[in-house]
Structures are given as structure tokens and as C-alpha cells.
Amino acid sequence: MESFSEMFDMVMKELEKEYSDTIYNLWFKDMVPVSMEDGNAVIAIKKFKGEIIEQKFMDGLVKAFENVLGFTVGIKFVPPDYEENGESENRYNYESSTFETFVVGSSNKFAHAAAQAVAANPGGAYNPLFIYGNSGLGKTHLMCAIKHEILKNNPKANIIFTQGETFTNDLVKHLAAKNMGAFHDKYRSADVLLVDDVQFIANKASTEEEFFYTFNALYQDGRQIVLSSDRPPKEMTTLEDRLRTRFENGLIADIQPPDLETRMAIIKRKAELMNFYLPDEVVQYTASHLKNNIRQLEGAVNKMQAFVSLRGMQMNLITAQAAIKDIMSENRPTPLTIEKIIDEVSRTFGVEKDIIKSKRRDANTTKARQISMYIISEVTGIPTKAIGEVFSGRDHSTVLYSIEEIKNKIQRDQSLKNTINEIIKNVQES
């Protein structure tokens, strides 16, 4: 179940790239992975949603599995009543994400030690603890490990583990219901607050204000706060200064891409957890070709295991080559790269992807659109006419103007240049 669950996360990311936010949130977001049985992916979802997916979106779902696995599987929907207590845990509650299963190397040793110190003495070691690094390097794993360790020592601890975007959505929901008292009670009563991808609260005035007061309330009561981000506080340029200074007031720990030895250890550990044998030459080949992202390493092991169990292939270098060829970032198809770029720009500047692609002309949207065009040109090298087609059919002269506009701006604005470079790096390493 563990390997299928992680494989399913990759499928969900494919669906997010393929469909609009509205379609994804309405029809796919509630799907829960159950198992892989007899070549069929078993998915729990409410009956009426499963029927709509079968009628309108089944081809896209099958294609998403094919993109991840490299071959076609059947889809079987079941009702969600298999879940304990009638509800599923959120995606952060991975039972395997503990300190024991975290592979420590030179690239993450400091962050690992800081996380252990916080888990051993919540509120008394480093508060807040701010962990940053590129996507897929183990930030969420460490936060899960902190949660597990604290609960092991104190099962009654009130721990809230959420995401920057989820905090915003929860705030909007309580504002609409005119029930901010319940919102305050929920977050300000936490013994430990862990917020993954906290950068997504930036540039959202109401969210930042509420988070500021929540942070202060917990901090003054000696409650532990742990935050993660894809960049350090000083590079969160759209974040309010009063929040940035509080984030910098504790301990900041970064996680860098793992070296070869650590990558090999991660692959071996993942295979051991799955009770799956990998020859040393396969481990070394995979670690040598996937260099920057732990999720890619674990995804490669998942795919190799799927090739062996579902297609009856032997585990050797040929199988490894077939499994990782679509994972390697340099082989990502251009359309997926474009969507990833727009997604990163959307998250960085707080503008919805569909709006960036639209014809809206307000200043913030125009800026995000021009930056998207510039990065697409730099990363993919596709013609300006093709770029224009992505953005509601704009002509090539508009695209050229946008690219030149950003080129000129980054010569004068070092902060903007750093932000764009960070987006490019995230796209290339994801």
C-alpha cells in the first residue's frame, strides 16, 4: 500500500498539470489510493464523482497512470467506506516518514539534527525552526518525523500539521461563515504548529495578518512552531517584514541536494522498506542519473518495482533504464515543462494559473504573465508564436515585448532576478 500511495501522489501531480484547478479540485482531489490488484488501480471515491470521471475524464486518468508507470493499467473505483473512522488522514501523515527512515548525509545533517532537537524538547530548543530547500529534498519528511516523535513521547499533544495554501483556504472558509472564533481556537490552541510550504501565504494580506497573530500567540505561550519553505526568509520578497523577522528569529536550517553516496543510500533504504531487491549496479546507475530530487529517486524505485511485479520483468540495468527514462528532468516533454513553469510563477506571485493564461491586464497578472513568457523562452527555447498560443493566442510581437521587458527589468532589479532564477531552478530540478 505504501508504494502505491506514493505512486498515486505522482499520478495526482500529472492530473494537476493536465486539468484546470476547477476540474481537478471538483472531480479528482478527493480520490484516495487503495491498492494495485491484478493490474487494476483501486481508488476510493464517492459514487457520483466516480461516475462523472468514468464518463468525462477516464482517458486523462488512465494517461496519468501511464505517464507515471510507463504502461497502461485498469481503473477500479470503490466507495470510501473502507477508511477508518469514516475519514482519511491528510497526505502528510505518512507512517514511514520518521527519523529512523530518514537517510542522513552531508547535505541534510544539520537540518536533521535540528529537527531531532525540536522533537525532543518542543518549545525549548529552537523556536521557530525554519527548514528550507528545493522541492523533493526531504523537508516534509522531517516535519512528519517531528510530529511522530512528539506524539510518541506525548500522545495527547495537540499537533496541527498543515500547508500554507491550506491555512489560506481554511481562513477563507471561516471568514465566509463569519466564524473566526473557531479559526482562532483551532490554530492558537496548538501545542505544536507545523506549516509546510509557508511561502504560499506571502502576498496575501489577510492570510499574513492572521498568521502573524497566530504565530505571536503560540510563540508567547512557548508553543513550538516549525516552518518549511523552498527558500530562506530573506528571499521571500513578497512577505511582510514583520513576519520575515519572526521567521528569522529562531533557527534556519537548509537542505541541499544529496551527494552520490547519500542518493545510493536513499535508493537502498526505499527498496528495503518495500522488501524489494535491487542489484548494486542498478542502485549506482539510478543514483548517477537522478541527482537532485529525493522524490525522483523514490519514484524510480516504485516504477522498477511496478515493472517487476506487474509486467514480470527481471530487475536489471535494462529495467532500470526503462523505469527512469521518463523521470529524468532533461527528458520532460515541453508541454509539461511549460505547465510546471506557469505553476511555479503562479505560486510565487499569487496569481492563478488560468488567470495568467487569460487576457486579464491588471498589473500583477501582466507581471506574472511576462515572467512566465520569459522563463518559457529561456528554458524551452520554443518559438515566440508557440509561446503566444499558450497565453490565449497572443501574437509573437506581444511575447517578444514581454521577454525584452523582463530582460531589462532583471538588469536593474536584483531581487527579481533572484526570484526568476529560483523559479527556473525549481523547474529544472523537479
ZADRENMI-844010 format. One record per residue (C-alpha): x, y, z; residue in one letter; residue number from 1. Coordinates in Angstrom, 1 decimal, decimal comma, always signed. Layout:
N
       px       py       pz   resn   resi
        X        Y        Z      A    NUM
...
% end
This chain:
430
       px       py       pz   resn   resi
     +0,0     +0,0     +0,0      M      1
     +2,8     +2,4     +0,8      E      2
     +4,4     +2,1     -2,6      S      3
     +1,0     +2,5     -4,4      F      4
     +0,2     +5,5     -2,3      S      5
     +3,4     +7,3     -3,2      E      6
     +2,9     +6,3     -6,9      M      7
     -0,6     +7,7     -6,7      F      8
     +0,8    +11,1     -5,5      D      9
     +2,8    +11,2     -8,7      M     10
     -0,4    +10,5    -10,7      V     11
     -2,2    +13,3     -8,9      M     12
     +0,5    +15,7     -9,9      K     13
     +0,1    +14,6    -13,6      E     14
     -3,7    +15,3    -13,3      L     15
     -2,9    +18,8    -11,8      E     16
     -0,8    +19,6    -14,8      K     17
     -3,4    +18,3    -17,3      E     18
     -6,6    +19,9    -16,0      Y     19
     -7,7    +23,3    -14,7      S     20
     -7,8    +23,9    -11,0      D     21
    -11,6    +23,9    -11,1      T     22
    -11,8    +20,4    -12,7      I     23
     -9,0    +19,0    -10,6      Y     24
    -10,5    +20,2     -7,3      N     25
    -14,0    +19,3     -8,1      L     26
    -13,5    +15,7     -9,5      W     27
    -10,0    +14,4     -8,7      F     28
     -8,9    +15,9     -5,5      K     29
    -11,0    +13,6     -3,2      D     30
     -9,6    +10,4     -4,8      M     31
     -7,9     +8,1     -2,3      V     32
     -5,5     +5,3     -3,3      P     33
     -6,4     +1,8     -2,0      V     34
     -4,3     -0,8     -3,7      S     35
     -3,0     -2,2     -7,0      M     36
     -4,8     -5,5     -7,7      E     37
     -4,5     -7,7    -10,8      D     38
     -3,2     -4,9    -12,9      G     39
     -6,0     -2,5    -11,7      N     40
     -5,5     +0,7     -9,7      A     41
     -8,2     +0,6     -7,0      V     42
     -9,3     +4,1     -6,0      I     43
    -11,8     +5,1     -3,3      A     44
    -14,2     +8,0     -4,2      I     45
    -17,8     +8,9     -3,8      K     46
    -20,0     +7,1     -6,3      K     47
    -21,3    +10,1     -8,3      F     48
    -17,8    +11,5     -8,7      K     49
    -16,5     +8,2     -9,9      G     50
    -19,4     +8,1    -12,5      E     51
    -18,5    +11,5    -13,8      I     52
    -14,8    +10,6    -14,1      I     53
    -15,7     +7,5    -16,0      E     54
    -17,9     +9,5    -18,4      Q     55
    -15,7    +12,5    -19,0      K     56
    -12,2    +12,1    -17,6      F     57
    -11,3     +8,4    -17,7      M     58
     -8,9     +8,8    -20,6      D     59
     -7,0    +11,5    -18,7      G     60
     -6,8     +9,4    -15,6      L     61
     -5,5     +6,4    -17,5      V     62
     -3,0     +8,6    -19,3      K     63
     -1,8    +10,0    -16,0      A     64
     -1,1     +6,4    -14,7      F     65
     +0,6     +5,6    -18,0      E     66
     +2,9     +8,7    -17,7      N     67
     +4,0     +7,6    -14,2      V     68
     +4,2     +3,8    -14,7      L     69
     +5,2     +3,6    -18,3      G     70
     +2,4     +1,2    -19,1      F     71
     -1,4     +1,1    -19,0      T     72
     -3,4     -0,1    -16,0      V     73
     -7,1     -0,6    -15,4      G     74
     -9,0     +1,7    -13,1      I     75
    -11,5     +0,4    -10,4      K     76
    -13,5     +2,8     -8,2      F     77
    -14,7     +1,7     -4,8      V     78
    -16,7     +3,6     -2,2      P     79
    -14,7     +5,4     +0,5      P     80
    -16,2     +3,5     +3,4      D     81
    -13,0     +1,4     +3,8      Y     82
    -11,4     +4,3     +5,7      E     83
    -11,1     +4,1     +9,5      E     84
    -13,4     +6,4    +11,4      N     85
    -15,0     +7,5     +8,1      G     86
    -12,3     +9,9     +7,1      E     87
     -8,8     +9,7     +5,6      S     88
     -5,7    +11,2     +7,0      E     89
     -4,2    +14,1     +5,2      N     90
     -1,3    +13,4     +2,9      R     91
     +1,3    +14,5     +5,5      Y     92
     +0,6    +11,5     +7,8      N     93
     +3,0     +9,1     +6,1      Y     94
     +3,6     +6,3     +8,6      E     95
     +7,1     +5,7     +7,1      S     96
     +8,3     +9,3     +7,5      S     97
    +10,1     +9,0    +10,8      T     98
    +13,6     +9,9    +11,9      F     99
    +14,5     +6,2    +11,5      E    100
    +13,7     +6,2     +7,8      T    101
    +15,3     +9,5     +7,0      F    102
    +18,7     +8,9     +5,3      V    103
    +21,2    +11,3     +6,7      V    104
    +24,1    +12,7     +4,6      G    105
    +26,3    +15,8     +4,5      S    106
    +23,5    +17,7     +2,6      S    107
    +20,9    +17,4     +5,3      N    108
    +22,8    +16,6     +8,6      K    109
    +22,2    +20,0    +10,2      F    110
    +18,5    +20,1     +9,4      A    111
    +18,1    +16,5    +10,7      H    112
    +19,9    +17,3    +14,0      A    113
    +17,8    +20,5    +14,4      A    114
    +14,6    +18,6    +13,8      A    115
    +15,5    +15,9    +16,4      Q    116
    +16,3    +18,6    +18,9      A    117
    +12,9    +20,2    +18,4      V    118
    +11,1    +16,9    +18,7      A    119
    +12,9    +16,1    +21,9      A    120
    +12,2    +19,4    +23,5      N    121
     +9,2    +21,2    +21,8      P    122
     +9,2    +24,9    +22,5      G    123
    +12,5    +24,7    +24,4      G    124
    +15,1    +24,1    +21,7      A    125
    +14,8    +26,2    +18,6      Y    126
    +11,6    +28,2    +18,1      N    127
    +10,7    +28,7    +15,4      P    128
    +12,6    +26,1    +13,3      L    129
    +12,7    +27,1     +9,7      F    130
    +13,7    +24,4     +7,2      I    131
    +14,2    +25,4     +3,6      Y    132
    +15,4    +23,7     +0,4      G    133
    +14,2    +22,8     -3,1      N    134
    +11,3    +20,6     -3,7      S    135
    +11,7    +16,9     -3,0      G    136
    +14,7    +17,0     -0,7      L    137
    +13,0    +15,8     +2,5      G    138
    +11,6    +18,9     +4,2      K    139
     +8,1    +17,3     +4,6      T    140
     +9,7    +14,0     +5,8      H    141
    +11,5    +15,8     +8,6      L    142
     +8,3    +17,6     +9,6      M    143
     +6,4    +14,3     +9,7      C    144
     +9,2    +12,8    +11,8      A    145
     +8,9    +15,7    +14,3      I    146
     +5,2    +15,0    +14,5      K    147
     +5,7    +11,3    +15,0      H    148
     +8,4    +11,7    +17,6      E    149
     +6,5    +14,2    +19,7      I    150
     +3,3    +12,1    +19,6      L    151
     +5,4     +9,1    +20,6      K    152
     +6,6    +10,9    +23,7      N    153
     +3,3    +12,7    +24,4      N    154
     +0,3    +11,1    +22,7      P    155
     -2,0    +13,9    +24,0      K    156
     -0,1    +16,7    +22,3      A    157
     -2,3    +18,9    +20,1      N    158
     -0,3    +19,0    +16,8      I    159
     -1,6    +20,9    +13,8      I    160
     +0,2    +19,9    +10,6      F    161
     -0,9    +22,0     +7,6      T    162
     +0,2    +23,7     +4,5      Q    163
     +0,5    +27,4     +3,6      G    164
     -2,3    +27,1     +1,0      E    165
     -4,5    +25,1     +3,3      T    166
     -4,1    +27,7     +6,0      F    167
     -5,3    +30,3     +3,5      T    168
     -8,2    +28,2     +2,4      N    169
     -9,2    +27,5     +6,0      D    170
     -9,2    +31,2     +6,7      L    171
    -11,4    +32,0     +3,7      V    172
    -13,9    +29,3     +4,7      K    173
    -14,2    +30,7     +8,3      H    174
    -14,4    +34,3     +7,0      L    175
    -17,2    +33,3     +4,7      A    176
    -19,0    +31,6     +7,6      A    177
    -18,4    +34,6     +9,9      K    178
    -16,9    +32,1    +12,4      N    179
    -13,4    +33,5    +13,0      M    180
    -13,6    +32,4    +16,7      G    181
    -13,5    +28,8    +15,6      A    182
    -10,5    +29,5    +13,4      F    183
     -8,6    +31,2    +16,3      H    184
     -9,5    +28,4    +18,7      D    185
     -8,2    +25,8    +16,2      K    186
     -4,8    +27,2    +15,5      Y    187
     -4,0    +29,1    +18,6      R    188
     -4,7    +26,1    +20,9      S    189
     -2,0    +24,0    +19,2      A    190
     +0,9    +22,7    +21,2      D    191
     +2,9    +22,4    +18,0      V    192
     +2,2    +24,1    +14,7      L    193
     +3,9    +22,7    +11,6      L    194
     +3,3    +24,6     +8,3      V    195
     +4,7    +23,1     +5,1      D    196
     +5,4    +25,4     +2,1      D    197
     +4,8    +28,5     +4,2      V    198
     +5,9    +30,6     +1,2      Q    199
     +2,4    +30,3     -0,1      F    200
     +1,0    +32,7     +2,5      I    201
     +3,1    +35,5     +1,0      A    202
     +1,4    +38,4     -0,8      N    203
     -2,0    +37,5     +0,7      K    204
     -2,8    +40,4     +3,1      A    205
     -5,5    +38,7     +5,2      S    206
     -3,6    +35,5     +5,5      T    207
     -0,4    +37,2     +6,5      E    208
     -2,2    +39,2     +9,2      E    209
     -3,9    +36,1    +10,7      E    210
     -0,7    +34,1    +10,5      F    211
     +1,2    +36,9    +12,3      F    212
     -1,2    +36,9    +15,2      Y    213
     -1,3    +33,1    +15,3      T    214
     +2,5    +33,0    +15,3      F    215
     +2,7    +35,6    +18,2      N    216
     +0,1    +33,8    +20,3      A    217
     +1,8    +30,5    +20,1      L    218
     +5,3    +31,9    +20,4      Y    219
     +4,4    +33,9    +23,5      Q    220
     +2,9    +30,8    +25,1      D    221
     +6,1    +28,8    +24,4      G    222
     +4,4    +26,5    +21,8      R    223
     +6,6    +25,0    +19,1      Q    224
     +6,5    +26,3    +15,6      I    225
     +8,1    +24,6    +12,6      V    226
     +8,0    +26,0     +9,1      L    227
     +9,3    +24,8     +5,8      S    228
     +9,8    +26,7     +2,5      S    229
    +11,5    +26,4     -0,8      D    230
    +13,6    +29,5     +0,0      R    231
    +15,1    +31,2     +3,1      P    232
    +13,1    +34,1     +4,7      P    233
    +15,3    +36,8     +3,3      K    234
    +14,4    +35,6     -0,2      E    235
    +10,7    +35,7     +0,4      M    236
    +10,5    +39,1     -1,1      T    237
     +6,7    +39,5     -1,1      T    238
     +6,4    +38,5     +2,6      L    239
     +5,7    +41,2     +5,2      E    240
     +8,8    +42,4     +7,1      D    241
     +7,2    +41,7    +10,5      R    242
     +6,7    +38,0     +9,5      L    243
    +10,1    +37,7     +7,9      R    244
    +11,9    +38,9    +11,0      T    245
     +9,9    +36,4    +13,2      R    246
    +10,8    +33,6    +10,8      F    247
    +14,5    +34,6    +11,2      E    248
    +14,3    +34,8    +15,0      N    249
    +14,8    +31,1    +15,5      G    250
    +17,0    +28,6    +13,8      L    251
    +17,2    +28,4    +10,0      I    252
    +18,4    +25,1     +8,5      A    253
    +18,8    +24,3     +4,8      D    254
    +18,7    +21,0     +2,9      I    255
    +20,9    +20,7     -0,2      Q    256
    +20,7    +18,1     -3,0      P    257
    +22,2    +14,8     -1,8      P    258
    +25,6    +13,6     -2,9      D    259
    +26,1    +10,3     -4,8      L    260
    +26,6     +8,2     -1,6      E    261
    +23,5     +9,6     +0,0      T    262
    +21,5     +9,1     -3,1      R    263
    +22,5     +5,4     -3,2      M    264
    +21,6     +5,0     +0,4      A    265
    +18,2     +6,6     -0,2      I    266
    +17,5     +4,1     -3,0      I    267
    +18,7     +1,2     -0,9      K    268
    +16,6     +2,3     +2,0      R    269
    +13,5     +2,7     -0,1      K    270
    +13,9     -0,7     -1,7      A    271
    +14,4     -2,3     +1,8      E    272
    +11,2     -0,7     +3,0      L    273
     +9,4     -2,3     +0,1      M    274
    +11,1     -5,6     +0,5      N    275
    +12,4     -5,2     -3,0      F    276
    +15,9     -6,4     -4,1      Y    277
    +18,0     -4,1     -6,2      L    278
    +21,4     -5,1     -7,5      P    279
    +24,3     -2,7     -6,7      D    280
    +24,8     -1,8    -10,3      E    281
    +21,1     -0,7    -10,6      V    282
    +21,4     +1,4     -7,4      V    283
    +24,6     +3,1     -8,7      Q    284
    +23,1     +3,6    -12,2      Y    285
    +19,9     +5,2    -10,8      T    286
    +21,8     +7,4     -8,3      A    287
    +24,2     +8,6    -11,0      S    288
    +21,3     +9,7    -13,3      H    289
    +18,9    +11,2    -10,8      L    290
    +20,9    +13,8     -8,9      K    291
    +18,7    +16,5     -7,3      N    292
    +15,4    +15,2     -6,1      N    293
    +14,7    +12,5     -3,5      I    294
    +11,1    +12,1     -4,7      R    295
    +12,6    +11,2     -8,1      Q    296
    +14,8     +8,5     -6,5      L    297
    +11,9     +7,0     -4,6      E    298
     +9,6     +7,3     -7,6      G    299
    +12,2     +5,4     -9,7      A    300
    +12,2     +2,5     -7,1      V    301
     +8,4     +2,5     -7,2      N    302
     +8,4     +2,2    -11,0      K    303
    +11,1     -0,5    -11,0      M    304
     +9,0     -2,5     -8,5      Q    305
     +5,9     -2,0    -10,7      A    306
     +7,8     -3,2    -13,8      F    307
     +8,9     -6,3    -12,0      V    308
     +5,6     -7,2    -10,2      S    309
     +3,1     -6,1    -12,9      L    310
     +5,0     -6,8    -16,1      R    311
     +7,1     -9,7    -15,0      G    312
    +10,4     -8,1    -15,9      M    313
    +13,7     -9,1    -14,3      Q    314
    +15,4     -6,5    -12,2      M    315
    +18,5     -5,5    -14,1      N    316
    +20,0     -2,4    -15,8      L    317
    +17,6     -2,7    -18,8      I    318
    +14,6     -2,5    -16,4      T    319
    +16,2     +0,4    -14,5      A    320
    +16,8     +2,3    -17,8      Q    321
    +13,2     +1,8    -18,8      A    322
    +11,9     +2,9    -15,4      A    323
    +13,8     +6,2    -15,0      I    324
    +13,9     +7,5    -18,6      K    325
    +10,7     +9,4    -18,2      D    326
    +11,7    +10,7    -14,7      I    327
    +14,9    +12,4    -15,7      M    328
    +14,2    +16,1    -15,9      S    329
    +16,0    +16,6    -19,2      E    330
    +13,5    +14,2    -20,9      N    331
    +10,4    +16,0    -19,7      R    332
     +8,2    +16,8    -22,6      P    333
     +8,0    +20,6    -23,4      T    334
     +4,2    +20,9    -22,6      P    335
     +4,8    +19,6    -19,1      L    336
     +7,7    +21,9    -18,7      T    337
     +5,6    +24,9    -19,7      I    338
     +2,9    +23,9    -17,2      E    339
     +5,4    +23,5    -14,5      K    340
     +6,8    +27,0    -15,2      I    341
     +3,4    +28,6    -15,1      I    342
     +2,6    +26,6    -11,9      D    343
     +5,8    +27,9    -10,2      E    344
     +5,1    +31,5    -11,3      V    345
     +1,6    +31,2    -10,1      S    346
     +2,7    +30,1     -6,6      R    347
     +5,4    +32,6     -6,4      T    348
     +3,4    +35,7     -7,3      F    349
     -0,1    +34,5     -6,0      G    350
     -1,8    +34,6     -9,4      V    351
     -4,0    +31,6    -10,5      E    352
     -2,6    +29,7    -13,5      K    353
     -5,8    +30,1    -15,5      D    354
     -5,7    +33,9    -14,9      I    355
     -2,0    +34,1    -16,0      I    356
     -3,1    +32,4    -19,3      K    357
     -6,1    +34,6    -19,7      S    358
     -6,4    +38,1    -21,3      K    359
     -6,7    +39,9    -18,0      R    360
     -4,5    +43,0    -17,9      R    361
     -4,1    +44,2    -14,3      D    362
     -0,6    +44,9    -13,2      A    363
     +0,0    +41,8    -11,1      N    364
     -1,3    +39,4    -13,7      T    365
     +0,6    +41,2    -16,5      T    366
     +3,8    +40,9    -14,5      K    367
     +3,3    +37,2    -13,8      A    368
     +2,4    +36,5    -17,5      R    369
     +5,5    +38,4    -18,8      Q    370
     +7,7    +36,5    -16,4      I    371
     +6,2    +33,2    -17,5      S    372
     +6,8    +34,0    -21,1      M    373
    +10,4    +35,0    -20,4      Y    374
    +11,1    +31,8    -18,4      I    375
     +9,4    +29,6    -21,0      I    376
    +11,6    +31,2    -23,7      S    377
    +14,8    +30,7    -21,6      E    378
    +14,1    +27,1    -20,5      V    379
    +12,4    +25,5    -23,6      T    380
    +13,6    +27,7    -26,5      G    381
    +10,3    +27,2    -28,4      I    382
     +9,3    +29,9    -30,9      P    383
     +7,5    +33,1    -29,7      T    384
     +4,4    +32,2    -31,7      K    385
     +4,1    +28,9    -29,8      A    386
     +4,5    +30,7    -26,5      I    387
     +1,8    +33,1    -27,5      G    388
     -0,6    +30,2    -28,2      E    389
     -0,3    +29,2    -24,5      V    390
     -1,5    +32,6    -23,4      F    391
     -4,9    +32,9    -25,1      S    392
     -3,4    +33,2    -28,6      G    393
     -1,3    +36,3    -28,1      R    394
     +0,8    +37,3    -31,2      D    395
     +4,5    +36,9    -31,3      H    396
     +5,2    +40,6    -31,0      S    397
     +3,5    +40,7    -27,6      T    398
     +5,6    +37,8    -26,5      V    399
     +8,8    +39,4    -27,8      L    400
     +7,9    +42,7    -25,9      Y    401
     +7,3    +40,7    -22,7      S    402
    +10,6    +38,9    -22,9      I    403
    +12,5    +42,1    -23,6      E    404
    +10,6    +43,8    -20,8      E    405
    +11,7    +41,2    -18,2      I    406
    +15,3    +41,1    -19,6      K    407
    +15,5    +44,9    -19,0      N    408
    +13,9    +44,7    -15,5      K    409
    +16,3    +42,0    -14,2      I    410
    +19,3    +44,1    -15,2      Q    411
    +18,0    +46,7    -12,8      R    412
    +16,3    +44,6    -10,1      D    413
    +18,5    +42,0     -8,5      Q    414
    +15,6    +40,8     -6,3      S    415
    +13,5    +40,0     -9,4      L    416
    +16,5    +38,3    -11,0      K    417
    +17,0    +36,1     -7,9      N    418
    +13,3    +35,2     -7,9      T    419
    +13,3    +34,2    -11,6      I    420
    +16,5    +32,2    -11,1      N    421
    +14,9    +30,3     -8,2      E    422
    +11,8    +29,5    -10,3      I    423
    +14,0    +28,2    -13,1      I    424
    +16,0    +26,1    -10,7      K    425
    +12,8    +24,6     -9,2      N    426
    +11,5    +23,7    -12,7      V    427
    +14,8    +22,1    -13,8      Q    428
    +15,2    +20,1    -10,6      E    429
    +11,6    +18,9    -10,1      S    430
% end
